[in-house]
Amino acid sequence: MIKFEITGLDDLQNALQDAQQAAEDLNGEIAQLHFDPGDQESIERAIAQGKAAVDTRLGQYETNPFVSKMSEGLKQQIEDQVRQRATTESVQKQVPSDPASSSSRATAMAKGAPRVFLSHASEDKERFVIRFAERLVERGVDVWLDKWEILPGDSLVDKIFEEGLAKASAVIVVLSQYSVAKPWVREELNAGVVSRINKQTKIIPVIIDKCEIPEALQSTVWQLIEDPAGYERELDTIVHAIYEHRQKPAIGKPPRYASAHLDRISGLQSPDTLVLKTTCEIMIETGQNFLTPEALAPKVAEFEIAEQQMVESLLILGGRSYLKLRKVLDSHHAGIAHFQATDYGIGQYAQHFVPDYDQFIRDVGLEILNQGKSNNFEIVDSLGRPIFLVDHVLRVFHSRGWIKTAGTLSGHLHIISISPELGRRFS
C-alpha cells in the first residue's frame, strides 16, 4: 500500500483568511454556459468558458494552496456537470428510459440523496461500521464505504480522494481506540478539513470508544454512541445533521394580547394598553367609576392576560397616573382593593380608541355655549354619548378654568359658570 500524506495543515490559519475571501468572491453566479448537447465542439467551448470564469474570479489568489485546490475542484465540477448534462439530454432525446432496469432504479434512489464519506479503521468495520453504514442507507443517505466502492484493480487514491472525499457533502469520522492511531484515517480527516474550507463540507465525528479526540476536531460538535448495539436516538441525530434538519420546535400561536390589532399607547406594553382599554370600556358600559381586580380579571383573560400580568399592569398604570389605585392590606391582588381611571388615563384611552374624540370635545363645548346646556345629563341626552365620557370632558374643562362645575349625590354635574376662554377655544 502506498501512503499519501497531506501536509501543510499547520499553515491553515495563515491561508484561511484569503481562502475565505476567495469563497466570498465566488458567491453568486460564476457564468452562464450555453451549449448544444449534440455538438462536441460546443460542449468543449462551454467547459473552457466556465474554467476561464473561475480563473477570472480566483486569479489574485493563485499562490494560495487552498484556493488553488478550490479552483481545480470547481473547474472539474464545471466540466463534470456540463458533460453529465450533455449526456443526459442526449440520452433523453434518443433512448427512452427503462424504469424496470436495476440501474435506473438505483439512479432514482440516489437522486437527491446526500453523499457521505465514512472514514474509519478496519478494526471497527465488522463490529460497528458496516451495520452503521447500512442503517444510514436505509435512512436515505448515499454512503461511500470502501468495502462497497473499491474493487480489485481500482486506484485507491483516486477512489478515496477524487470520488469519495471530493464528492461528499459530509464526512463521518468514526473515532475509536483504533482509528485515532491510524495514519490513514488521519490523512482522510485532513483531506476532509481541507474540503470543509473549500466548499463547506460538514464533518461529523462519531465516537464509539473512549479515545483522545484529534486536534482538528476539538472545535467540532461530535456524537457519542455509548452502546454500539443500540443507538436509535443517536442515529436520528446524525441523520438530522446530514440533512441539515434542526429539531427546533415550531413557533406556536402568540397570546391574543400580542396578536390583537391594537393602537398601543406610547410607553406602554400591549398588556398595559389592554388593561387600561378594558377598564375604561367596562366603566363606560356600566357607568361605574370604580372597578375591582376581580371584575377586571375575566375580561382581560379573553386576551390571554394572566392575573399576575394584570396586577403588574395595574401597578404600572397606577404609578404612571393612568389609574388611581385604592389599596388595603388584606387584598390578594398586591393590596389593590379597587381602582378608577384618571382623567389623564381616560384621555389617553379616548385619543386612541374613541372615534372622532377631538370632535366630541368640541361638541360638548358647543352644547354649553350655543345650546345653553347646564349639566351633564342634558348634554348626554343631546349628543347620545356615554355619561362616563361627558363627565370626563366636563372635568377637563373645569381643570383648565374654562367652566366651573358642582357635583351632586345623584350624579349630576352642574355648570355654574362659564369663562370667556371656552368661547375662544370653540369659536
C-alpha positions as CSV (number, residue, x, y, z in Angstrom):
1,M,0.0,0.0,0.0
2,I,1.3,3.5,-0.9
3,K,0.6,6.1,1.7
4,F,-0.1,9.7,0.6
5,E,0.3,12.3,3.3
6,I,-1.4,15.7,3.1
7,T,0.8,18.3,4.7
8,G,0.5,22.0,5.3
9,L,-2.4,21.9,7.7
10,D,-0.2,23.7,10.3
11,D,-0.4,26.7,8.0
12,L,-4.1,26.7,7.7
13,Q,-4.6,29.7,9.9
14,N,-2.2,31.8,7.7
15,A,-4.0,30.9,4.5
16,L,-7.6,30.7,5.8
17,Q,-8.3,34.4,5.5
18,D,-7.5,34.5,1.8
19,A,-9.4,31.3,1.3
20,Q,-12.5,32.6,3.0
21,Q,-12.3,35.8,0.9
22,A,-11.9,33.8,-2.2
23,A,-15.0,31.8,-1.2
24,E,-16.9,35.1,-0.8
25,D,-15.7,36.2,-4.2
26,L,-17.3,33.0,-5.7
27,N,-20.6,33.8,-4.1
28,G,-23.3,34.1,-6.8
29,E,-23.4,33.1,-10.4
30,I,-20.0,32.4,-11.9
31,A,-21.0,32.1,-15.5
32,Q,-23.9,31.2,-17.8
33,L,-22.9,28.3,-20.1
34,H,-24.9,27.5,-23.2
35,F,-24.1,24.6,-25.5
36,D,-25.5,22.1,-27.9
37,P,-25.6,18.6,-26.2
38,G,-25.1,17.0,-29.6
39,D,-22.1,19.2,-30.6
40,Q,-18.8,18.1,-29.1
41,E,-17.1,21.4,-30.0
42,S,-19.9,23.4,-28.3
43,I,-19.5,21.3,-25.2
44,E,-15.7,21.8,-25.1
45,R,-16.2,25.5,-25.7
46,A,-18.7,25.8,-22.8
47,I,-16.2,23.9,-20.5
48,A,-13.4,26.3,-21.4
49,Q,-15.6,29.3,-20.8
50,G,-16.6,28.0,-17.3
51,K,-12.9,27.4,-16.4
52,A,-11.9,30.8,-17.6
53,A,-14.6,32.4,-15.4
54,V,-13.2,30.6,-12.4
55,D,-9.6,31.9,-13.3
56,T,-11.0,35.4,-13.5
57,R,-12.6,35.2,-10.1
58,L,-9.7,33.5,-8.3
59,G,-6.6,34.8,-10.3
60,Q,-5.4,37.1,-7.5
61,Y,-5.2,34.1,-5.1
62,E,-3.2,31.8,-7.3
63,T,-0.4,31.4,-4.8
64,N,-2.7,30.2,-2.0
65,P,-2.6,26.4,-2.0
66,F,-6.2,26.1,-0.7
67,V,-7.6,28.4,-3.3
68,S,-5.6,26.6,-6.0
69,K,-7.2,23.3,-4.9
70,M,-10.6,25.1,-4.8
71,S,-10.0,26.3,-8.3
72,E,-9.1,22.9,-9.6
73,G,-12.2,21.4,-7.9
74,L,-14.5,24.0,-9.3
75,K,-13.2,23.6,-12.8
76,Q,-13.6,19.8,-12.5
77,Q,-17.1,20.3,-11.2
78,I,-18.0,22.6,-14.1
79,E,-16.6,20.0,-16.6
80,D,-18.4,17.1,-14.9
81,Q,-21.7,19.0,-14.8
82,V,-21.5,20.1,-18.5
83,R,-20.6,16.6,-19.7
84,Q,-23.3,15.0,-17.5
85,R,-25.9,17.4,-18.7
86,A,-24.9,16.8,-22.3
87,T,-25.0,13.0,-21.8
88,T,-28.4,13.1,-20.0
89,E,-30.1,15.3,-22.6
90,S,-28.7,13.3,-25.5
91,V,-29.9,10.1,-23.9
92,Q,-33.3,11.6,-23.2
93,K,-33.7,12.6,-26.9
94,Q,-32.5,9.3,-28.3
95,V,-33.4,6.4,-26.0
96,P,-36.5,6.2,-23.8
97,S,-35.7,5.4,-20.2
98,D,-36.3,1.9,-18.9
99,P,-37.9,2.2,-15.4
100,A,-37.6,-1.6,-15.0
101,S,-33.8,-1.7,-15.2
102,S,-31.9,-2.0,-11.9
103,S,-29.5,0.8,-12.8
104,S,-32.4,3.2,-13.4
105,R,-33.9,2.3,-10.1
106,A,-30.5,2.8,-8.3
107,T,-30.1,6.2,-10.0
108,A,-33.6,7.2,-9.0
109,M,-33.0,6.2,-5.4
110,A,-29.7,8.1,-5.3
111,K,-31.1,11.2,-6.9
112,G,-31.1,14.0,-4.3
113,A,-29.6,11.8,-1.6
114,P,-26.7,13.4,0.3
115,R,-23.3,11.7,-0.3
116,V,-21.4,10.8,2.9
117,F,-17.9,9.6,3.1
118,L,-17.3,7.2,6.0
119,S,-13.8,7.3,7.5
120,H,-12.9,4.5,9.9
121,A,-10.3,2.0,11.0
122,S,-10.5,-1.6,9.6
123,E,-10.8,-3.0,13.2
124,D,-14.1,-1.2,13.6
125,K,-15.6,-2.4,10.3
126,E,-17.2,-5.6,11.5
127,R,-18.1,-4.5,15.0
128,F,-19.8,-1.3,14.0
129,V,-19.1,0.4,10.7
130,I,-20.8,-1.9,8.2
131,R,-24.1,-2.1,10.1
132,F,-23.9,1.7,10.8
133,A,-23.5,2.4,7.1
134,E,-26.4,0.1,6.2
135,R,-28.6,1.9,8.7
136,L,-27.7,5.2,7.1
137,V,-28.5,3.9,3.6
138,E,-31.9,2.8,5.0
139,R,-32.4,6.4,6.0
140,G,-31.8,7.7,2.5
141,V,-28.1,8.6,2.8
142,D,-25.7,7.7,0.0
143,V,-22.8,6.3,2.0
144,W,-19.4,5.9,0.4
145,L,-17.8,2.9,2.2
146,D,-14.6,1.4,0.9
147,K,-16.0,-2.1,1.2
148,W,-18.7,-1.2,-1.3
149,E,-16.9,1.1,-3.6
150,I,-13.4,-0.2,-4.2
151,L,-12.9,-3.3,-6.4
152,P,-9.7,-5.1,-7.3
153,G,-7.7,-3.1,-9.8
154,D,-9.2,0.3,-8.8
155,S,-6.9,3.2,-7.9
156,L,-7.0,3.5,-4.2
157,V,-6.1,7.2,-4.2
158,D,-8.5,8.1,-7.0
159,K,-11.3,6.3,-5.3
160,I,-10.8,7.7,-1.9
161,F,-9.7,11.3,-2.6
162,E,-11.3,12.0,-6.0
163,E,-14.5,10.0,-5.8
164,G,-15.1,9.6,-2.1
165,L,-14.0,12.8,-0.4
166,A,-14.2,15.2,-3.3
167,K,-17.9,14.5,-3.9
168,A,-19.0,14.1,-0.3
169,S,-21.4,16.6,1.2
170,A,-20.4,15.3,4.6
171,V,-17.6,13.3,6.1
172,I,-18.4,11.0,9.1
173,V,-15.2,10.1,11.1
174,V,-15.7,7.1,13.3
175,L,-13.4,7.6,16.3
176,S,-12.3,4.7,18.3
177,Q,-9.2,3.5,20.2
178,Y,-8.1,2.0,16.9
179,S,-8.9,4.8,14.4
180,V,-7.3,7.7,16.3
181,A,-4.0,5.9,16.0
182,K,-4.3,5.2,12.3
183,P,-2.3,7.4,9.9
184,W,-4.6,6.6,7.0
185,V,-7.7,7.8,8.9
186,R,-5.8,11.0,9.9
187,E,-5.0,11.5,6.2
188,E,-8.6,11.2,5.3
189,L,-9.5,13.5,8.1
190,N,-7.0,16.1,6.9
191,A,-8.4,15.9,3.4
192,G,-11.9,16.4,4.9
193,V,-10.7,19.5,6.7
194,V,-9.3,21.0,3.5
195,S,-12.6,20.2,1.8
196,R,-14.6,21.9,4.5
197,I,-12.5,25.0,3.9
198,N,-13.0,24.8,0.2
199,K,-16.7,24.0,-0.1
200,Q,-18.1,23.9,3.5
201,T,-18.2,20.1,3.7
202,K,-19.7,19.1,7.1
203,I,-17.5,16.9,9.3
204,I,-19.4,14.7,11.8
205,P,-17.3,12.9,14.4
206,V,-18.9,9.7,15.8
207,I,-17.2,8.4,18.9
208,I,-17.7,4.7,19.7
209,D,-14.8,4.2,22.2
210,K,-13.2,6.2,24.9
211,C,-10.4,7.9,23.0
212,E,-8.4,11.1,22.5
213,I,-10.2,13.5,20.2
214,P,-7.9,14.6,17.3
215,E,-6.9,18.3,17.5
216,A,-8.6,19.0,14.1
217,L,-12.0,18.1,15.6
218,Q,-11.7,19.8,19.0
219,S,-13.9,22.6,17.9
220,T,-16.5,20.4,16.2
221,V,-19.6,19.0,17.9
222,W,-19.4,15.3,18.0
223,Q,-21.9,12.5,18.6
224,L,-21.1,9.9,21.3
225,I,-22.5,6.4,20.9
226,E,-22.4,4.8,24.3
227,D,-23.9,1.5,23.2
228,P,-22.9,0.4,19.7
229,A,-25.6,-2.3,19.9
230,G,-28.4,0.2,20.4
231,Y,-28.2,3.8,19.3
232,E,-31.5,4.7,17.6
233,R,-31.7,8.2,19.1
234,E,-28.1,8.9,18.2
235,L,-28.7,7.7,14.7
236,D,-31.6,10.1,14.4
237,T,-29.3,13.0,15.4
238,I,-26.7,12.0,12.9
239,V,-29.2,11.8,10.1
240,H,-30.7,15.2,11.1
241,A,-27.1,16.6,10.9
242,I,-26.5,15.1,7.4
243,Y,-29.8,16.6,6.1
244,E,-29.3,19.9,8.0
245,H,-32.6,19.3,9.8
246,R,-32.7,21.2,13.1
247,Q,-35.2,19.9,15.6
248,K,-36.3,23.4,16.7
249,P,-40.0,23.4,17.7
250,A,-42.4,25.2,15.5
251,I,-43.3,28.6,16.7
252,G,-46.7,28.4,18.4
253,K,-49.6,30.8,18.4
254,P,-48.8,34.0,20.3
255,P,-51.1,35.1,23.1
256,R,-54.1,37.1,22.0
257,Y,-52.9,40.3,23.6
258,A,-49.8,40.1,21.3
259,S,-51.7,39.4,18.1
260,A,-54.7,41.8,18.8
261,H,-54.9,44.7,16.4
262,L,-54.1,47.4,18.9
263,D,-53.2,51.0,18.7
264,R,-50.7,50.7,21.6
265,I,-50.3,53.7,23.8
266,S,-46.7,55.1,23.7
267,G,-44.6,53.9,26.6
268,L,-47.0,51.1,27.5
269,Q,-46.7,47.4,26.6
270,S,-49.6,45.7,24.9
271,P,-51.0,44.1,28.1
272,D,-50.9,47.5,29.9
273,T,-52.8,49.2,27.0
274,L,-55.4,46.4,27.0
275,V,-55.9,46.6,30.8
276,L,-56.5,50.4,30.5
277,K,-58.7,50.0,27.5
278,T,-60.8,47.3,29.1
279,T,-61.1,49.3,32.4
280,C,-62.5,52.3,30.5
281,E,-64.8,50.2,28.4
282,I,-66.3,48.5,31.5
283,M,-66.8,51.8,33.2
284,I,-68.5,53.2,30.0
285,E,-70.7,50.2,29.8
286,T,-71.7,50.0,33.5
287,G,-71.5,53.7,34.4
288,Q,-69.4,52.8,37.4
289,N,-66.5,55.0,38.5
290,F,-64.6,52.2,40.4
291,L,-63.6,48.7,39.4
292,T,-62.1,45.8,41.3
293,P,-59.4,43.4,40.1
294,E,-61.9,40.5,40.4
295,A,-64.3,42.2,38.0
296,L,-61.5,43.1,35.5
297,A,-59.8,39.6,35.5
298,P,-62.4,37.7,33.4
299,K,-62.4,40.4,30.8
300,V,-58.6,40.6,30.3
301,A,-58.4,36.8,30.4
302,E,-60.1,36.9,27.0
303,F,-56.8,38.3,25.7
304,E,-54.9,35.6,27.5
305,I,-53.6,38.0,30.1
306,A,-52.9,36.1,33.3
307,E,-53.9,37.6,36.7
308,Q,-50.3,38.1,37.7
309,Q,-49.7,40.1,34.4
310,M,-53.0,42.0,35.0
311,V,-51.8,43.0,38.5
312,E,-48.4,44.1,37.2
313,S,-50.1,46.3,34.5
314,L,-52.4,47.8,37.2
315,L,-49.4,48.7,39.3
316,I,-47.6,50.2,36.3
317,L,-50.7,52.2,35.2
318,G,-51.2,53.4,38.8
319,G,-47.5,54.5,39.0
320,R,-47.8,56.4,35.7
321,S,-51.1,58.2,36.7
322,Y,-53.3,56.4,34.2
323,L,-55.2,54.8,37.1
324,K,-55.8,55.8,40.7
325,L,-55.4,52.7,42.9
326,R,-57.0,52.2,46.3
327,K,-55.0,49.7,48.4
328,V,-55.8,47.7,51.5
329,L,-53.6,45.2,53.4
330,D,-55.9,42.2,53.1
331,S,-56.3,42.2,49.3
332,H,-54.5,39.4,47.5
333,H,-54.1,41.4,44.3
334,A,-50.9,43.2,45.5
335,G,-53.1,45.1,48.0
336,I,-55.3,46.6,45.3
337,A,-58.9,46.8,46.5
338,H,-60.3,48.9,43.7
339,F,-59.2,51.5,41.1
340,Q,-60.5,54.1,38.7
341,A,-59.3,55.7,35.5
342,T,-57.9,59.2,36.0
343,D,-58.8,61.9,33.5
344,Y,-55.3,61.6,32.1
345,G,-55.9,57.9,31.6
346,I,-59.3,58.4,30.1
347,G,-57.9,61.0,27.8
348,Q,-55.2,58.6,26.6
349,Y,-57.8,55.8,26.1
350,A,-60.1,58.1,24.2
351,Q,-57.4,59.5,21.9
352,H,-56.5,56.0,20.8
353,F,-59.9,54.2,20.8
354,V,-62.8,56.7,20.7
355,P,-63.6,57.7,17.1
356,D,-63.6,61.5,16.5
357,Y,-62.6,62.2,20.1
358,D,-61.4,65.8,19.2
359,Q,-64.8,66.5,17.6
360,F,-66.6,65.1,20.6
361,I,-64.8,67.5,22.9
362,R,-65.8,70.4,20.6
363,D,-69.4,69.2,20.5
364,V,-69.5,69.3,24.3
365,G,-68.2,72.8,24.3
366,L,-70.8,74.0,21.7
367,E,-73.6,72.3,23.7
368,I,-72.7,74.6,26.6
369,L,-72.0,77.8,24.5
370,N,-74.7,77.6,21.9
371,Q,-77.4,75.3,23.3
372,G,-77.2,76.5,26.9
373,K,-76.9,73.1,28.4
374,S,-76.3,73.4,32.1
375,N,-75.5,69.9,33.3
376,N,-74.1,66.5,32.2
377,F,-77.4,64.7,31.8
378,E,-78.7,67.4,29.3
379,I,-75.5,67.0,27.2
380,V,-75.8,63.2,27.3
381,D,-79.4,63.4,26.1
382,S,-78.4,65.8,23.3
383,L,-75.3,64.1,22.0
384,G,-76.2,60.5,22.8
385,R,-72.7,59.8,24.2
386,P,-71.8,57.9,27.3
387,I,-72.1,59.9,30.6
388,F,-68.6,58.5,31.5
389,L,-67.0,60.4,28.6
390,V,-69.2,63.5,29.0
391,D,-68.3,63.8,32.7
392,H,-64.6,63.3,31.7
393,V,-64.7,66.2,29.3
394,L,-66.5,68.5,31.8
395,R,-63.9,67.7,34.4
396,V,-61.2,68.6,31.9
397,F,-62.9,71.9,31.1
398,H,-63.1,72.6,34.8
399,S,-59.5,71.8,35.4
400,R,-58.5,74.2,32.7
401,G,-60.6,77.0,34.1
402,W,-63.0,77.1,31.2
403,I,-66.0,76.3,33.3
404,K,-66.9,75.8,37.0
405,T,-68.9,72.7,38.0
406,A,-70.5,71.4,41.1
407,G,-71.5,67.7,41.6
408,T,-74.4,66.2,43.5
409,L,-75.0,62.8,45.1
410,S,-77.4,61.9,42.3
411,G,-74.6,62.1,39.8
412,H,-75.5,65.4,38.3
413,L,-72.6,67.7,37.3
414,H,-73.9,71.2,37.1
415,I,-72.2,74.0,35.2
416,I,-72.4,77.1,37.4
417,S,-70.2,79.5,35.4
418,I,-68.5,79.8,32.0
419,S,-65.2,81.5,31.3
420,P,-64.8,83.6,28.1
421,E,-61.9,81.2,27.4
422,L,-64.3,78.5,26.5
423,G,-65.8,80.6,23.7
424,R,-62.4,81.5,22.3
425,R,-61.5,77.8,22.3
426,F,-64.5,76.7,20.2
427,S,-65.5,79.8,18.3
